[in-house]
Amino acid sequence: KQWYQRRVRANLRSMSGICKGPFVVPTRKVKSQEDVNAWIKSKAYAELLGFITTLNKAIKGKSANCTYSVSANIVAVGELFQKVDALMDDIPLKEGDQRFGNKAFSVLGAQIVEKSQEWIEDFLTDDTKPAVVELKAYFDESFGSFVRIDYGTGHEINFIAFCCCLYKIGHLDESDWLATVFYLFVRYLDLMRKIQLWYKLEPAGSQGVWGLDDYQFLPFIFGSSQLIANPEITPQDFVNPNVVAKHHENFIFLGCIKFINDVKTGPFAEHSNQLWNISAVQTWSKVNSGLIKMYKAEVLAKQPVIQHFVFGSILSFEEQKVVLPSSTFSLHPLKTV
């Protein structure tokens, strides 16, 4: 047991601390089911899952209108969304038959790819600017496929990877946990909803009525964590339009339900059967833990989703030698005893 604990501490130290490079152009590694198995054992998987569960824990039981600090570094990252939004205003929709989404989205994508390096470098220091080659890869992929004109959970995870990398290079730190969700992720989610509707993006790999949502997954994880031990709102309540109308601005989960209700017609149990089933779960804690298990199985372990993900030096495809708790994400080496 002591030997194992020493190995765990040593492995944590190798995961922790600020990544200083050398930075490389990230590349795809997952091309087969065997590669999926290697991905699940990789350092990148451990880092990303640890990052997600750390954010999940940080916002547990907290409303989005709670008091939290918004650092200058967080604000600088948030300005990226304003720049993408401004590009949309300058790119008219394509006219004519647009069977699979509006092709103007491809024009927007080309503009993002062209400008994103400069945008990101603007808020990095001289020490962290070399990391832009990896940050850019995840940021560009966060908005969808500019070729297929679609968006799904594989693109969503690229945004989380982008945020994770900002922590790993030292641009953000532990004081930014809440703002990462309530300031950055919420703004990203709002922008993606606008993009999805404006360009009529196809859902990437949607399971239709049997899927949790056509486009997103992480907002349901974070949103259910917010509602844990909430004295007013139970899982049974989110199918009540009055509860959604009253609380959607402060609780991400209810914001997702409002968006679904706005864009879909018919009985909720028919167009969102998986969510309807979740409303029968007794507690938000069980909803949250169940969604994390579902995310690991239906998103992180699926080749069609992960085959497009890229790996560099910050998020490495190298094997994570020791199995660690899924909540492990630290920016500092642990003290040994």
Contacts in CASP RR format, 6 or more apart in sequence:
PFRMAT RR
TARGET T0000
AUTHOR 0000-0000-0000
METHOD contacts of the structure
MODEL  1
KQWYQRRVRANLRSMSGICKGPFVVPTRKVKSQEDVNAWIKSKAYAELLG
FITTLNKAIKGKSANCTYSVSANIVAVGELFQKVDALMDDIPLKEGDQRF
GNKAFSVLGAQIVEKSQEWIEDFLTDDTKPAVVELKAYFDESFGSFVRID
YGTGHEINFIAFCCCLYKIGHLDESDWLATVFYLFVRYLDLMRKIQLWYK
LEPAGSQGVWGLDDYQFLPFIFGSSQLIANPEITPQDFVNPNVVAKHHEN
FIFLGCIKFINDVKTGPFAEHSNQLWNISAVQTWSKVNSGLIKMYKAEVL
AKQPVIQHFVFGSILSFEEQKVVLPSSTFSLHPLKTV
4 322 0 8 1.000
7 321 0 8 1.000
7 322 0 8 1.000
8 322 0 8 1.000
8 324 0 8 1.000
9 334 0 8 1.000
9 336 0 8 1.000
10 322 0 8 1.000
11 320 0 8 1.000
11 321 0 8 1.000
11 322 0 8 1.000
11 324 0 8 1.000
12 324 0 8 1.000
12 328 0 8 1.000
12 330 0 8 1.000
12 333 0 8 1.000
12 334 0 8 1.000
13 333 0 8 1.000
13 334 0 8 1.000
15 43 0 8 1.000
15 46 0 8 1.000
15 47 0 8 1.000
15 320 0 8 1.000
15 324 0 8 1.000
15 328 0 8 1.000
15 330 0 8 1.000
16 330 0 8 1.000
16 331 0 8 1.000
16 332 0 8 1.000
16 333 0 8 1.000
16 334 0 8 1.000
17 168 0 8 1.000
17 330 0 8 1.000
17 331 0 8 1.000
17 332 0 8 1.000
17 333 0 8 1.000
18 168 0 8 1.000
18 169 0 8 1.000
18 170 0 8 1.000
18 331 0 8 1.000
19 131 0 8 1.000
19 165 0 8 1.000
19 168 0 8 1.000
19 169 0 8 1.000
19 313 0 8 1.000
19 314 0 8 1.000
20 127 0 8 1.000
20 169 0 8 1.000
21 130 0 8 1.000
21 131 0 8 1.000
21 313 0 8 1.000
21 314 0 8 1.000
22 130 0 8 1.000
22 313 0 8 1.000
23 130 0 8 1.000
23 131 0 8 1.000
23 133 0 8 1.000
23 134 0 8 1.000
23 312 0 8 1.000
23 313 0 8 1.000
23 314 0 8 1.000
24 133 0 8 1.000
24 134 0 8 1.000
24 312 0 8 1.000
24 313 0 8 1.000
25 133 0 8 1.000
25 134 0 8 1.000
25 137 0 8 1.000
25 312 0 8 1.000
26 133 0 8 1.000
26 134 0 8 1.000
26 137 0 8 1.000
26 138 0 8 1.000
26 310 0 8 1.000
26 311 0 8 1.000
26 312 0 8 1.000
26 315 0 8 1.000
27 310 0 8 1.000
27 311 0 8 1.000
27 312 0 8 1.000
28 307 0 8 1.000
28 308 0 8 1.000
28 309 0 8 1.000
28 310 0 8 1.000
28 311 0 8 1.000
29 35 0 8 1.000
29 38 0 8 1.000
29 39 0 8 1.000
29 310 0 8 1.000
29 311 0 8 1.000
29 317 0 8 1.000
30 36 0 8 1.000
30 38 0 8 1.000
30 39 0 8 1.000
30 303 0 8 1.000
30 306 0 8 1.000
30 307 0 8 1.000
30 309 0 8 1.000
31 307 0 8 1.000
32 303 0 8 1.000
33 303 0 8 1.000
35 303 0 8 1.000
36 301 0 8 1.000
36 302 0 8 1.000
36 303 0 8 1.000
36 306 0 8 1.000
38 317 0 8 1.000
38 319 0 8 1.000
39 45 0 8 1.000
39 306 0 8 1.000
39 309 0 8 1.000
39 317 0 8 1.000
40 300 0 8 1.000
40 301 0 8 1.000
41 319 0 8 1.000
41 320 0 8 1.000
42 311 0 8 1.000
42 316 0 8 1.000
42 317 0 8 1.000
42 318 0 8 1.000
42 319 0 8 1.000
42 320 0 8 1.000
43 315 0 8 1.000
43 316 0 8 1.000
43 317 0 8 1.000
43 318 0 8 1.000
43 319 0 8 1.000
43 320 0 8 1.000
44 311 0 8 1.000
44 315 0 8 1.000
44 316 0 8 1.000
44 317 0 8 1.000
45 300 0 8 1.000
45 320 0 8 1.000
46 320 0 8 1.000
46 324 0 8 1.000
46 328 0 8 1.000
47 164 0 8 1.000
47 168 0 8 1.000
47 315 0 8 1.000
47 329 0 8 1.000
48 157 0 8 1.000
48 160 0 8 1.000
48 161 0 8 1.000
48 164 0 8 1.000
48 300 0 8 1.000
48 315 0 8 1.000
49 296 0 8 1.000
49 300 0 8 1.000
49 326 0 8 1.000
50 326 0 8 1.000
50 327 0 8 1.000
50 328 0 8 1.000
50 329 0 8 1.000
51 160 0 8 1.000
51 163 0 8 1.000
51 164 0 8 1.000
51 167 0 8 1.000
51 329 0 8 1.000
52 160 0 8 1.000
52 218 0 8 1.000
52 221 0 8 1.000
52 292 0 8 1.000
52 295 0 8 1.000
53 292 0 8 1.000
53 326 0 8 1.000
53 327 0 8 1.000
53 329 0 8 1.000
54 177 0 8 1.000
54 327 0 8 1.000
54 329 0 8 1.000
55 177 0 8 1.000
55 180 0 8 1.000
55 181 0 8 1.000
55 222 0 8 1.000
56 221 0 8 1.000
56 222 0 8 1.000
56 225 0 8 1.000
56 288 0 8 1.000
56 292 0 8 1.000
57 225 0 8 1.000
57 327 0 8 1.000
58 177 0 8 1.000
58 178 0 8 1.000
58 181 0 8 1.000
59 177 0 8 1.000
59 178 0 8 1.000
59 181 0 8 1.000
59 182 0 8 1.000
59 222 0 8 1.000
59 223 0 8 1.000
59 225 0 8 1.000
59 226 0 8 1.000
60 225 0 8 1.000
60 226 0 8 1.000
60 228 0 8 1.000
61 225 0 8 1.000
61 226 0 8 1.000
61 227 0 8 1.000
61 228 0 8 1.000
61 229 0 8 1.000
61 230 0 8 1.000
62 178 0 8 1.000
62 226 0 8 1.000
63 226 0 8 1.000
63 250 0 8 1.000
63 251 0 8 1.000
64 182 0 8 1.000
64 186 0 8 1.000
64 226 0 8 1.000
64 249 0 8 1.000
64 250 0 8 1.000
64 251 0 8 1.000
64 252 0 8 1.000
65 249 0 8 1.000
65 250 0 8 1.000
66 178 0 8 1.000
66 182 0 8 1.000
68 178 0 8 1.000
68 179 0 8 1.000
68 182 0 8 1.000
69 175 0 8 1.000
69 176 0 8 1.000
69 178 0 8 1.000
69 179 0 8 1.000
70 179 0 8 1.000
70 183 0 8 1.000
71 172 0 8 1.000
71 175 0 8 1.000
71 176 0 8 1.000
71 179 0 8 1.000
73 123 0 8 1.000
73 171 0 8 1.000
73 172 0 8 1.000
73 176 0 8 1.000
74 172 0 8 1.000
74 176 0 8 1.000
74 179 0 8 1.000
74 180 0 8 1.000
74 183 0 8 1.000
74 184 0 8 1.000
76 122 0 8 1.000
76 123 0 8 1.000
77 123 0 8 1.000
77 163 0 8 1.000
77 166 0 8 1.000
77 171 0 8 1.000
77 172 0 8 1.000
77 184 0 8 1.000
78 183 0 8 1.000
78 184 0 8 1.000
78 187 0 8 1.000
79 123 0 8 1.000
80 116 0 8 1.000
80 119 0 8 1.000
80 120 0 8 1.000
80 139 0 8 1.000
81 187 0 8 1.000
81 188 0 8 1.000
81 191 0 8 1.000
83 115 0 8 1.000
83 119 0 8 1.000
84 108 0 8 1.000
84 112 0 8 1.000
84 143 0 8 1.000
84 191 0 8 1.000
85 191 0 8 1.000
85 194 0 8 1.000
87 108 0 8 1.000
87 111 0 8 1.000
87 112 0 8 1.000
87 115 0 8 1.000
88 108 0 8 1.000
88 194 0 8 1.000
88 195 0 8 1.000
88 198 0 8 1.000
91 104 0 8 1.000
91 107 0 8 1.000
91 108 0 8 1.000
91 111 0 8 1.000
92 104 0 8 1.000
93 102 0 8 1.000
93 104 0 8 1.000
93 198 0 8 1.000
93 199 0 8 1.000
94 102 0 8 1.000
94 103 0 8 1.000
94 104 0 8 1.000
98 200 0 8 1.000
100 148 0 8 1.000
100 149 0 8 1.000
100 150 0 8 1.000
100 202 0 8 1.000
101 149 0 8 1.000
101 199 0 8 1.000
101 200 0 8 1.000
101 201 0 8 1.000
101 202 0 8 1.000
102 149 0 8 1.000
102 198 0 8 1.000
102 199 0 8 1.000
102 200 0 8 1.000
103 149 0 8 1.000
104 199 0 8 1.000
105 146 0 8 1.000
105 149 0 8 1.000
105 195 0 8 1.000
105 199 0 8 1.000
105 201 0 8 1.000
106 146 0 8 1.000
106 147 0 8 1.000
106 149 0 8 1.000
108 143 0 8 1.000
108 146 0 8 1.000
108 195 0 8 1.000
108 199 0 8 1.000
109 140 0 8 1.000
109 143 0 8 1.000
109 146 0 8 1.000
110 146 0 8 1.000
112 140 0 8 1.000
112 143 0 8 1.000
113 140 0 8 1.000
113 146 0 8 1.000
116 136 0 8 1.000
116 139 0 8 1.000
116 140 0 8 1.000
117 132 0 8 1.000
117 136 0 8 1.000
120 132 0 8 1.000
120 135 0 8 1.000
120 136 0 8 1.000
120 139 0 8 1.000
121 129 0 8 1.000
121 132 0 8 1.000
123 171 0 8 1.000
124 131 0 8 1.000
124 132 0 8 1.000
124 171 0 8 1.000
128 169 0 8 1.000
128 170 0 8 1.000
128 171 0 8 1.000
131 165 0 8 1.000
131 169 0 8 1.000
131 314 0 8 1.000
134 165 0 8 1.000
134 312 0 8 1.000
134 313 0 8 1.000
134 314 0 8 1.000
134 315 0 8 1.000
135 162 0 8 1.000
135 165 0 8 1.000
135 166 0 8 1.000
135 169 0 8 1.000
137 310 0 8 1.000
138 158 0 8 1.000
138 159 0 8 1.000
138 161 0 8 1.000
138 162 0 8 1.000
138 165 0 8 1.000
138 310 0 8 1.000
139 158 0 8 1.000
139 159 0 8 1.000
139 162 0 8 1.000
141 155 0 8 1.000
141 158 0 8 1.000
141 308 0 8 1.000
141 310 0 8 1.000
142 155 0 8 1.000
142 156 0 8 1.000
142 158 0 8 1.000
142 159 0 8 1.000
142 162 0 8 1.000
142 188 0 8 1.000
143 151 0 8 1.000
143 155 0 8 1.000
143 192 0 8 1.000
143 195 0 8 1.000
144 150 0 8 1.000
144 151 0 8 1.000
144 152 0 8 1.000
144 155 0 8 1.000
144 201 0 8 1.000
144 204 0 8 1.000
145 151 0 8 1.000
145 155 0 8 1.000
145 204 0 8 1.000
148 202 0 8 1.000
148 204 0 8 1.000
149 199 0 8 1.000
149 201 0 8 1.000
149 202 0 8 1.000
150 201 0 8 1.000
150 202 0 8 1.000
150 203 0 8 1.000
150 204 0 8 1.000
150 205 0 8 1.000
151 192 0 8 1.000
151 195 0 8 1.000
151 196 0 8 1.000
151 201 0 8 1.000
151 202 0 8 1.000
151 203 0 8 1.000
151 204 0 8 1.000
151 215 0 8 1.000
152 203 0 8 1.000
152 204 0 8 1.000
152 205 0 8 1.000
152 206 0 8 1.000
152 214 0 8 1.000
152 215 0 8 1.000
152 216 0 8 1.000
153 204 0 8 1.000
153 215 0 8 1.000
153 216 0 8 1.000
153 217 0 8 1.000
153 218 0 8 1.000
153 299 0 8 1.000
153 305 0 8 1.000
154 204 0 8 1.000
154 299 0 8 1.000
154 305 0 8 1.000
154 306 0 8 1.000
154 308 0 8 1.000
154 309 0 8 1.000
155 204 0 8 1.000
156 192 0 8 1.000
156 215 0 8 1.000
156 216 0 8 1.000
156 217 0 8 1.000
156 218 0 8 1.000
157 218 0 8 1.000
157 299 0 8 1.000
157 300 0 8 1.000
157 305 0 8 1.000
157 309 0 8 1.000
158 309 0 8 1.000
159 185 0 8 1.000
159 188 0 8 1.000
160 218 0 8 1.000
161 309 0 8 1.000
161 315 0 8 1.000
163 172 0 8 1.000
163 180 0 8 1.000
163 184 0 8 1.000
163 185 0 8 1.000
164 314 0 8 1.000
164 315 0 8 1.000
165 314 0 8 1.000
165 315 0 8 1.000
166 172 0 8 1.000
167 173 0 8 1.000
167 176 0 8 1.000
167 331 0 8 1.000
168 314 0 8 1.000
168 315 0 8 1.000
168 331 0 8 1.000
169 314 0 8 1.000
170 331 0 8 1.000
172 180 0 8 1.000
173 331 0 8 1.000
174 331 0 8 1.000
181 222 0 8 1.000
181 252 0 8 1.000
185 218 0 8 1.000
185 219 0 8 1.000
185 222 0 8 1.000
186 252 0 8 1.000
189 216 0 8 1.000
189 219 0 8 1.000
189 252 0 8 1.000
192 215 0 8 1.000
192 216 0 8 1.000
193 259 0 8 1.000
195 201 0 8 1.000
196 215 0 8 1.000
197 263 0 8 1.000
201 215 0 8 1.000
203 214 0 8 1.000
203 215 0 8 1.000
204 215 0 8 1.000
205 304 0 8 1.000
206 214 0 8 1.000
206 215 0 8 1.000
208 214 0 8 1.000
209 270 0 8 1.000
209 271 0 8 1.000
209 272 0 8 1.000
209 273 0 8 1.000
209 274 0 8 1.000
210 273 0 8 1.000
210 274 0 8 1.000
211 273 0 8 1.000
211 274 0 8 1.000
212 220 0 8 1.000
212 274 0 8 1.000
212 275 0 8 1.000
212 291 0 8 1.000
212 294 0 8 1.000
212 298 0 8 1.000
213 220 0 8 1.000
213 256 0 8 1.000
213 260 0 8 1.000
213 272 0 8 1.000
213 275 0 8 1.000
216 256 0 8 1.000
217 291 0 8 1.000
217 295 0 8 1.000
217 298 0 8 1.000
217 299 0 8 1.000
218 295 0 8 1.000
219 252 0 8 1.000
219 253 0 8 1.000
219 255 0 8 1.000
219 256 0 8 1.000
220 253 0 8 1.000
220 256 0 8 1.000
220 291 0 8 1.000
221 288 0 8 1.000
221 291 0 8 1.000
221 292 0 8 1.000
221 295 0 8 1.000
222 252 0 8 1.000
222 253 0 8 1.000
223 251 0 8 1.000
223 252 0 8 1.000
223 253 0 8 1.000
223 256 0 8 1.000
224 253 0 8 1.000
224 284 0 8 1.000
224 287 0 8 1.000
224 288 0 8 1.000
224 291 0 8 1.000
225 284 0 8 1.000
225 288 0 8 1.000
226 251 0 8 1.000
226 252 0 8 1.000
226 253 0 8 1.000
227 233 0 8 1.000
227 251 0 8 1.000
227 253 0 8 1.000
227 284 0 8 1.000
227 287 0 8 1.000
228 283 0 8 1.000
228 284 0 8 1.000
228 285 0 8 1.000
228 288 0 8 1.000
229 284 0 8 1.000
229 285 0 8 1.000
230 284 0 8 1.000
232 247 0 8 1.000
233 243 0 8 1.000
233 247 0 8 1.000
233 251 0 8 1.000
233 254 0 8 1.000
234 283 0 8 1.000
234 284 0 8 1.000
235 278 0 8 1.000
235 279 0 8 1.000
235 280 0 8 1.000
235 281 0 8 1.000
235 282 0 8 1.000
235 283 0 8 1.000
235 284 0 8 1.000
235 287 0 8 1.000
236 279 0 8 1.000
236 280 0 8 1.000
237 243 0 8 1.000
238 244 0 8 1.000
238 253 0 8 1.000
238 254 0 8 1.000
238 257 0 8 1.000
238 275 0 8 1.000
238 279 0 8 1.000
239 257 0 8 1.000
239 268 0 8 1.000
239 276 0 8 1.000
239 279 0 8 1.000
241 261 0 8 1.000
243 254 0 8 1.000
244 254 0 8 1.000
244 255 0 8 1.000
244 257 0 8 1.000
244 258 0 8 1.000
244 261 0 8 1.000
245 258 0 8 1.000
247 254 0 8 1.000
248 254 0 8 1.000
248 255 0 8 1.000
248 257 0 8 1.000
248 258 0 8 1.000
249 255 0 8 1.000
257 275 0 8 1.000
260 268 0 8 1.000
260 271 0 8 1.000
260 272 0 8 1.000
260 275 0 8 1.000
261 268 0 8 1.000
264 271 0 8 1.000
264 272 0 8 1.000
265 271 0 8 1.000
268 275 0 8 1.000
268 276 0 8 1.000
269 276 0 8 1.000
278 287 0 8 1.000
278 291 0 8 1.000
281 287 0 8 1.000
292 326 0 8 1.000
299 305 0 8 1.000
300 306 0 8 1.000
311 317 0 8 1.000
END
